[in-house]
């Protein structure tokens, strides 16, 4: 037998290498907790699916339901304002978007061992608002709990308070741990109202907790609310003892969070789009800067000019400063110079140093007035020496000063 035939025989004997099939891990549906009937007595509904069970609570709100200073139906007015404004802002929502306000409660702040035990959804429907809260029966039923949220079915616009940094990443972690048996989590458009709150009320609110925003801006004060640090303890105790009476207070806490998200969205939209004064000069200056950062320059200038024309001169320094920066970018140097000079009277040291630098640059390169550029540079160096120890910054300003000296000497000699 030839060598070639022997090799063919050997290949036939070995046969084709078969790939090993990766079997999905088998799933055993967990047993129901012993306290099901006790939790049902508190008003929770039992929901069962292929992965186990969970508890559910639903509440419907009519459009004229009043939470703090706002009726919920004003949310639709807020959407209309965005649609008629022609401003492309990350806050804007279209008529055809499916909007859900979303908040979670967890057994801790971070780590794989932290469970989400409450998923709260406040859906915007055509003629009402629907609150749905899903409660984890116990950790063994987590797959059933996550599956029932239906976040795997369709993409939505999710509105949260710190959701981008906490709630959604936490949800993704828990989903990943159950990815062998759950459908894939959908990608969602997210609007995080904590981010917008920080932009709007920077240097206005001391703390950005939702409860403080409610009391100072939204006209809502909680009575009988539980402290946030007790929430994980209450859930753990409810699972351990079967007593869910205190757990219902956690659901009320979550319910108030969600209702306040709607009114916060309404209030923030009004501030962003309406020119009449509902808040302080600082707030509207922050809004003008936010529009500027988004490159919506026309609206930014409109807001900032409203601030400078409406509020006391002592309170509008930053508005003059941000306005000047935009004017300089548009090469409106005369206007920018006036705005920077007005800003210098009241702004803080950080912005004051930047304003002096801008003025030095304008006078040196645009007006060729080296003497005035020298004066502004000298003031900047004095500020750095008195308030800032950064050697690199002082070196840069000193280089400018020496350059201006040389230019002034050449002017005199010529």
Buried (B, 14 or more C-beta within 10 A) or exposed (E): EEEEEEEEEEEEEEEEEEEEEEEEEEEEBBEBBEBBEBBEEBEBEBBBBEBBBBBBBEEEBEBEBEBBBBBBBBBBEBBEBBEEBEBEBEBBBEEEBBBBBBBBBBBEEEEEEBBBBBBBBBBBEEEBBBBBBBBBBBEBBBBBBBBBBBBEEEEBBBBBBBBBEBBBEBBEBBBEBBEEBBEEBEEBBBBBBBBBBEBBBBEBBEEBBBBBBBBEBBBBEBEEEBEEEBBBEBBEBBBEEBBBEBBBBBBBBBBBBBBBBBBBBBBBBBBBBEEEEEBBBBBBBBBBBBBBEBEBEEBBBBBBBBBBEBBEEEBBBBBBBBBBBBBBEEEBBEBBBBBBBBBBEBBEEEBBBBBBBBBBBBBBEBEEEBEBBBBBBBBBBEBBEEEEEEEEBBEBBEEBBEBBEEBBEEEEEE
